[in-house]
Amino acid sequence: MPTTAREPAWKGAALLTGGFVVVLWVLEIFDAATGHPLDAYGVQPRSEDGLVGIALAPTLHFGFDHLVSNTVPVLVLGFLALATGVARGLAATAIIWVVGGLGVWVFAQPGSNHAGASVLIFGWIVYLVVRGFLNRHPSEILIGVAVFLLYSGALLGVLPGQPGVSWQGHLFGAIGGFLAARLLTTRRGREASLSY
């Protein structure tokens, strides 16, 4: 019975993550074929027009090299974020998406334009690492340790210094990941404490 209950989460995680990556590729193919009009819909800090980027920026990329570098991490980390509970993984992703976008819009340099799924990637890394330890669930701790070992070097991307890279997106995505792990774990802990 527990095995049957677990299977739909894994299948749903795979379908949603794969579907999301297909959307990323379709958008970039369309963008490239039409002269890159979608690039204008990234987060543009403290600009009224740039607010739409909070919703759209994680689905847009500045060329195929940018998208290729994000594709495998999105597949791996997005799947892992959803695999132990699709609803919780989607809630975490929504928190990362909004916190990352708002953080960039408020704090990044005016006149810049930020887009790409790396805001989600950095958020998922931190979420997956922190979540297991807060939940004290053995399988989630193992996932968190594995993610840390694989992607800890990438976390240096939250520091300024690499031209053309939105370190603000990485930083606020990571902050969103921590908040998601904390908020969702706290809620879960409260629910558990009310159960008899």
LINLIN-V8407 format. One line per field, one symbol per residue. ss: DSSP state (H for helix, E for strand, L for the rest). phi: phi as a letter, one per 20 degrees, with the letter a starting at -180 (. if undefined). burial: I if it has 9 or more other ideal C-beta (glycine too) atoms within 8 Angstrom, else O. Layout:
# LINLIN-V8407
ss=???
phi=???
burial=???
This chain:
# LINLIN-V8407
ss=LHHHHHHHHHHHHHHHHHHHHHHHHHHHHHHHHLLLHHHHHLELLLLLHHHHHHHHHHHLLLLHHHHHHHHHHHHHHHHHHHHLLHHHHHHHHHHHHHHHHHHHHHHLLLLLLELLLHHHHHHHHHHHHHHHHHHLLHHHHHHHHHHHHHHHHHHHHHLLLLLLLLHHHHHHHHHHHHHHHHHHHHHHHHHHHLLL
phi=.gffffgffffffffffffffffgfffffffffdnmffgfeffdgldgfffffgedgfedceoffffgfeffgffffffffefeqffffffffffggfffffgffedffgneccbpffgfgfffgfgfffgffffldgffffffffffffdffffffeefpegndefffffffffffffffffffffffffffeec
burial=OOOOOOOOIIOIIIOIIIOIIOIIIOIIOIIIOOOOOIIOIIIIIOOOOIOOIIOIIIOIIOOOOIIOOIIOIIIOIIIIIIIIOIOIIIIIIOIIIIIIIIIIIOOIOOOIIIIIIIIIIIIIIIIIIIIIIIIOOOOIIIIIIOIIOOIOOIIOIIOOOOOOOIIIIIIIIIIIIIIIIIIIIOOIOOOOOOOO
